Amino acid sequence: EVQEAVKLPALVSSFIHIVNGPLFAGEGILLGLERFKALTCITGIGTAIMLACLASPLGMRLDGILLSMAAFNASEAIMLVWHHVRMGPLRRRREDDVWKDVTVA
């Protein structure tokens, strides 16, 4: 009976650990690039998502609380990857943008 009750929370917890790797790596990259404003915005949005999940009926059970933590981690990881690919200084640039940075002496 106890083993059956623990199956879903254990699966959610293992999913959270898988998502945490890219999340912490992305946070470290933003800290290293000194993009504190972007990291603050991403963390704020992730916190709002987690609080919304906790305020819903989902937050009344253990697996719902773990799912809200998973939503926080997954949303932050997605936003960090999006920032890295689309907005960060290490993004791929079009040739037009690259040539704007080059100054002719």
Secondary structure as the mmCIF struct_conf table of DSSP 4:
data_model
#
loop_
_struct_conf.conf_type_id
_struct_conf.id
_struct_conf.beg_label_comp_id
_struct_conf.beg_label_asym_id
_struct_conf.beg_label_seq_id
_struct_conf.end_label_comp_id
_struct_conf.end_label_asym_id
_struct_conf.end_label_seq_id
HELX_RH_AL_P HELX_RH_AL_P1 VAL A 2 GLY A 32
TURN_TY1_P TURN_TY1_P1 LEU A 33 GLU A 34
HELX_RH_AL_P HELX_RH_AL_P2 PHE A 36 ALA A 55
BEND BEND1 SER A 56 SER A 56
HELX_RH_3T_P HELX_RH_3T_P1 PRO A 57 MET A 60
BEND BEND2 ARG A 61 ARG A 61
HELX_RH_AL_P HELX_RH_AL_P3 LEU A 62 TRP A 82
HELX_RH_PI_P HELX_RH_PI_P1 HIS A 83 MET A 87
BEND BEND3 GLY A 88 GLY A 88
TURN_TY1_P TURN_TY1_P2 PRO A 89 LEU A 90
BEND BEND4 ARG A 91 ARG A 91
HELX_RH_AL_P HELX_RH_AL_P4 GLU A 95 ASP A 101
#
